[in-house]
Amino acid sequence: MPDQDDPTHVLTIAAVRWGIDTLGEQKLHPTFVPYLYLREQARAGLLDSASSGSSEMLKLIEMPGHPTKPNYFPLISRGKRDAGPLATFWRASNIAGSWSPGSIGRQVSWLEVPGGGAYAMPDDHVQRALTDMLYGAKVSALALGAYFLRNDGFVLSDAPTADDVIDAFRDRFDYPVDADDEFEPLFSTEVPDVDFEWFEEVTPELSAEFTPVEEEPSDV
């Protein structure tokens, strides 16, 4: 259990870049981003009030650095996948509109009730996501965590590792152990040998700028 004296660590630029490159090499449907959000909302009983414009979802993809396109995510289903970061990873501000009820169904029909107007999460959504969004291949939970948690600060009692990124990804998107039947078909958890550090420590002054991620208390 962390205490107030434990330092805050953040993912290194190299770790985030690895996540981007790893995701960019795989064919992934862009709607996997709202799927993760909507599934989390459904588990909380909040699917009816879920919004494609929610800050909870948009902060996953918002990225400074482009003069006209505020969103960035390396999940694409078309184009080359061997040239590093692509210009198509940048997305316009209207991406939330394309993921709204009435629009998302034109991309993935089962995320919307028949006739549109509301989100849906069918009982067989895991298999549908694997087939329609991941094209039959698991995606790296570490790569998704390295990108989606790039603005989070990790406050842990021990030095953080790549496994902590996977644990934080599972916690962020509500994949506890009792949801392994939903997690394991979609995500791989391999940790590669890399020549960079996953984390770096930040000063107390800077730590306030990051969303805190703390380890779960032990059940023992």
C-alpha positions as CSV (number, residue, x, y, z in Angstrom):
1,M,0.0,0.0,0.0
2,P,1.6,3.3,-1.0
3,D,1.9,6.2,1.4
4,Q,2.3,9.9,1.0
5,D,6.1,9.7,0.9
6,D,6.2,7.3,-2.1
7,P,7.4,9.0,-5.3
8,T,5.3,9.5,-8.4
9,H,6.4,7.8,-11.6
10,V,5.2,8.4,-15.1
11,L,5.7,6.5,-18.3
12,T,8.7,7.5,-20.3
13,I,8.5,9.0,-23.7
14,A,10.1,5.8,-25.0
15,A,7.4,3.6,-23.4
16,V,4.6,5.7,-24.9
17,R,6.3,5.6,-28.3
18,W,6.7,1.8,-28.0
19,G,2.9,1.6,-27.3
20,I,2.1,3.8,-30.3
21,D,4.4,1.8,-32.6
22,T,3.1,-1.6,-31.3
23,L,-0.5,-0.6,-31.8
24,G,0.2,0.9,-35.2
25,E,1.6,-2.3,-36.5
26,Q,-1.6,-4.2,-35.9
27,K,-4.9,-3.9,-37.7
28,L,-7.3,-2.4,-35.2
29,H,-10.7,-0.9,-35.7
30,P,-10.9,2.7,-34.3
31,T,-14.2,1.9,-32.6
32,F,-12.3,-0.3,-30.1
33,V,-11.7,2.9,-28.2
34,P,-15.4,3.7,-27.6
35,Y,-16.0,0.0,-27.1
36,L,-13.7,0.0,-24.0
37,Y,-15.4,3.0,-22.7
38,L,-19.0,1.8,-23.3
39,R,-18.2,-1.7,-21.9
40,E,-17.0,0.0,-18.7
41,Q,-20.1,2.1,-18.5
42,A,-22.3,-0.9,-19.1
43,R,-20.6,-2.8,-16.2
44,A,-21.4,0.2,-14.0
45,G,-25.0,0.3,-15.1
46,L,-24.4,3.6,-16.8
47,L,-24.7,2.7,-20.5
48,D,-27.9,4.8,-20.9
49,S,-26.1,7.9,-19.9
50,A,-22.9,7.2,-21.7
51,S,-21.7,10.0,-24.0
52,S,-19.2,10.0,-26.9
53,G,-18.3,13.5,-25.8
54,S,-17.5,12.6,-22.2
55,S,-14.2,13.9,-20.9
56,E,-13.5,10.4,-19.6
57,M,-13.3,9.0,-23.1
58,L,-11.9,12.0,-24.9
59,K,-8.9,12.4,-22.6
60,L,-7.7,9.0,-23.8
61,I,-7.1,10.4,-27.3
62,E,-6.5,14.1,-26.8
63,M,-3.0,15.1,-27.7
64,P,-1.4,18.5,-28.3
65,G,0.9,19.1,-31.2
66,H,-1.3,19.4,-34.3
67,P,-2.6,22.8,-35.5
68,T,-6.1,21.6,-36.4
69,K,-6.5,18.0,-35.2
70,P,-6.7,17.6,-31.4
71,N,-7.0,13.8,-31.2
72,Y,-4.4,11.2,-31.7
73,F,-4.7,7.4,-31.5
74,P,-2.8,4.7,-33.3
75,L,-5.7,2.4,-34.0
76,I,-6.4,2.1,-37.7
77,S,-7.9,-0.6,-39.9
78,R,-6.5,0.6,-43.2
79,G,-3.2,1.7,-44.6
80,K,0.5,0.8,-44.0
81,R,1.6,-0.5,-40.7
82,D,5.4,-0.6,-41.1
83,A,6.4,3.0,-41.3
84,G,6.1,4.1,-37.6
85,P,3.7,6.8,-36.5
86,L,1.4,7.8,-39.4
87,A,-0.3,11.1,-40.2
88,T,-3.6,9.3,-40.0
89,F,-3.2,8.7,-36.3
90,W,-4.2,12.4,-35.9
91,R,-8.0,12.8,-35.8
92,A,-10.3,15.8,-36.1
93,S,-12.4,17.2,-33.3
94,N,-15.6,15.6,-34.8
95,I,-14.5,12.1,-33.9
96,A,-16.9,12.2,-30.9
97,G,-19.8,12.8,-33.3
98,S,-18.8,9.7,-35.4
99,W,-19.0,7.6,-32.2
100,S,-22.3,8.9,-31.1
101,P,-25.6,6.9,-31.1
102,G,-27.0,7.1,-34.7
103,S,-23.4,7.2,-36.1
104,I,-21.4,4.5,-34.5
105,G,-23.9,1.9,-35.7
106,R,-22.8,2.6,-39.3
107,Q,-19.3,1.4,-38.3
108,V,-20.2,-1.4,-35.8
109,S,-23.9,-2.2,-35.9
110,W,-24.0,-4.1,-32.6
111,L,-22.8,-1.1,-30.5
112,E,-26.2,0.6,-31.2
113,V,-29.8,-0.5,-30.6
114,P,-31.7,-1.3,-33.8
115,G,-32.9,2.0,-35.3
116,G,-30.2,4.0,-33.5
117,G,-30.6,6.6,-30.8
118,A,-28.9,4.6,-28.0
119,Y,-25.9,2.5,-27.3
120,A,-26.0,-1.3,-26.9
121,M,-23.7,-3.9,-25.4
122,P,-24.9,-7.4,-26.4
123,D,-24.1,-10.4,-24.3
124,D,-21.7,-11.7,-26.9
125,H,-19.8,-8.4,-27.2
126,V,-16.4,-10.0,-26.4
127,Q,-16.5,-12.4,-29.4
128,R,-17.9,-9.6,-31.6
129,A,-15.1,-7.2,-30.5
130,L,-12.5,-9.9,-31.2
131,T,-13.9,-10.5,-34.7
132,D,-15.0,-7.1,-35.8
133,M,-12.5,-4.8,-34.0
134,L,-9.4,-6.9,-33.5
135,Y,-9.8,-9.0,-36.6
136,G,-9.2,-12.2,-34.7
137,A,-5.9,-11.3,-33.1
138,K,-5.3,-10.3,-29.4
139,V,-4.0,-6.8,-28.8
140,S,-1.3,-5.9,-26.3
141,A,-2.7,-4.7,-23.0
142,L,0.7,-3.2,-22.3
143,A,0.7,-1.2,-25.5
144,L,-2.8,0.1,-24.8
145,G,-1.8,1.0,-21.3
146,A,1.4,2.7,-22.4
147,Y,-0.6,4.9,-24.6
148,F,-3.9,5.5,-22.8
149,L,-2.1,6.0,-19.4
150,R,0.5,8.4,-20.7
151,N,-0.8,11.2,-18.6
152,D,-1.1,9.2,-15.4
153,G,1.1,9.3,-12.4
154,F,1.9,5.9,-10.7
155,V,2.2,6.0,-6.9
156,L,3.4,2.6,-5.8
157,S,5.2,1.3,-2.8
158,D,7.8,-0.5,-5.0
159,A,9.5,0.6,-8.2
160,P,6.9,0.3,-11.0
161,T,7.3,-2.2,-13.8
162,A,5.7,-3.0,-17.1
163,D,3.3,-5.4,-15.2
164,D,2.0,-2.3,-13.3
165,V,1.0,-0.8,-16.6
166,I,-1.1,-3.9,-17.4
167,D,-2.6,-3.8,-14.0
168,A,-3.5,-0.2,-14.3
169,F,-5.0,-0.7,-17.7
170,R,-7.2,-3.5,-16.3
171,D,-8.2,-1.2,-13.4
172,R,-8.9,1.8,-15.7
173,F,-11.2,-0.2,-17.9
174,D,-12.8,-2.4,-15.2
175,Y,-11.2,-5.8,-16.0
176,P,-10.9,-7.3,-12.5
177,V,-9.9,-10.9,-12.0
178,D,-13.6,-12.0,-12.1
179,A,-13.8,-10.5,-15.6
180,D,-10.9,-12.7,-17.0
181,D,-13.5,-14.3,-19.3
182,E,-13.8,-10.9,-21.0
183,F,-10.1,-9.9,-20.7
184,E,-8.2,-13.0,-21.8
185,P,-9.9,-13.4,-25.3
186,L,-9.0,-9.9,-26.3
187,F,-5.7,-9.0,-24.7
188,S,-2.2,-10.4,-24.6
189,T,0.0,-9.6,-21.5
190,E,3.5,-10.4,-22.8
191,V,6.2,-8.1,-21.7
192,P,9.0,-7.7,-24.3
193,D,12.7,-7.2,-23.7
194,V,13.3,-3.6,-24.4
195,D,16.3,-1.2,-24.2
196,F,14.5,1.6,-22.5
197,E,13.0,2.3,-19.0
198,W,9.2,2.1,-18.7
199,F,9.0,4.7,-16.0
200,E,10.7,7.8,-14.7
201,E,10.3,9.6,-11.4
202,V,8.8,13.1,-11.4
203,T,9.3,15.9,-8.9
204,P,6.6,16.5,-6.3
205,E,5.8,19.8,-8.1
206,L,5.1,18.0,-11.4
207,S,3.3,15.1,-9.9
208,A,0.2,17.2,-9.3
209,E,-0.2,17.5,-13.1
210,F,-0.8,13.8,-13.6
211,T,-3.8,11.6,-12.8
212,P,-2.8,9.4,-9.9
213,V,-2.7,5.7,-10.2
214,E,-2.4,3.8,-7.0
215,E,-2.0,0.1,-6.4
216,E,-5.1,-1.7,-5.1
217,P,-5.0,-2.8,-1.4
218,S,-4.1,-6.4,-0.9
219,D,-6.9,-8.9,-0.1
220,V,-4.5,-10.8,2.2
